[in-house]
Structures are given as C-alpha cells and as structure tokens.
C-alpha cells in the first residue's frame, strides 16, 4: 500500500509524512536507556542537538533550581563555552551552599517494618537451619562508608532490640555530625 502525503488542515497543501522515530530496544523489547554523554561533568550537561550546541549548567539546592545554557557559538567555541559554564557552576555552588543539606540530615518518613529509618526486622536461617530474628540497623559513618549492626530479637526481645538499634544509629549520626563540624571550623 502506497503512503499518501498528509494534507495540512490550515492551507490545504499536501506534505510528506513525518518519518517514524526509531526506538532502540533490548532483546526483551523494552526501550534502551539513553547513554550518558561522556563529555558531561558534575552539574554540567553537554547538549548537541540539531539546533543547539553548548553546555547547560543545572544546579538544585534546597528546592531551588537554576539552569543556564552556554552556547558554543555565543562563547566562541566549545572550550570557551565550557570554561564559562564551569565558572558559573562554581559561583552558583558557592552561592547556594547554604541551601544544601546533606541527605542524611534530611528528615524522611521511614519505609521500614519497624517504623524507624535505617532499622528493620530481618529473619534468616543460621548454619544449623534454625530461624533467627534480628533487628538490622544501617548508618553512614562518613560519606560513602556505611556501617551495619545486628541486635538479636531472640536474646533481647523485639522492643529492646529496636531501642538499642535506634540508640546505636543515633550515636553514629551524632558522631558524624560532630566530626564534620570539627573539620569545617
């Protein structure tokens, strides 16, 4: 069957049909994720589309979003546009630093089975095949370093194990806050 040109409703002239966009898919038919542009940097994205070539600065702190495009043409080339974008990004990050809160300081609603953030009831089978219940607790001692601890429900009872786990986690977070305060001041 031959494709017929579409007719523009406004002026009645015919137009060729729009090409179908090819979507790359995985073997199971789901669409592939777009690859990250290797030229992009922290808070700076490289944009190379048919009409736009440049670097976009994208900074969000404390619910405030600021973006700005640094066009290759306006700044006299790719390298100069990137230098301007990096300078602007650094300026924004220093201006907006007061708005930022580390993720571990943000109060969040717990999505655990104990009702406490970072604390959960876990059931496992030991080597002898006996089922054990423990309260597992996780905290970040410092950026990128998670620490875990288990409190036995069988030995302490549920309430006491949760109480100890919450107490231990709060101590780790207090120590982290103090260490970060000491390094800043």
C-alpha angles and dihedrals in degrees: 000000000000119000112240121214115255119246119233107235093211101056105009094239118137121243130193114257116266114256116252114248112241112231117201113224137188123243091271092054099253116132116262119245115249113256116247113251106253091214093060118106136193107308090351123096125192112228119198110167129145092270104023130059119170149078122289119206112210119182126168122182128162093351092308117119123197124180134173133175121223106200120210090222096050094046096043101253145347097283095049091046090052092049090052091047092051091049091050092046092052091048091050093047092053093045093047097041091103091058094056123094123187110250092241090060095052112101108237133178110254118244096193135112091247100050092241124106112248093008124102142164111244129187121202142161118245125217093274091053097253116140114239132189120211137170107235118202129189131190136164109245090189137343108309096003116104120188125197135195136180129215118196115238089193092059103032104026124242099279095046093045092052091046092052092044093052091046092050092048093049090051092052091050092046090051090049092050091050093048091050090047091051093051093050098046 
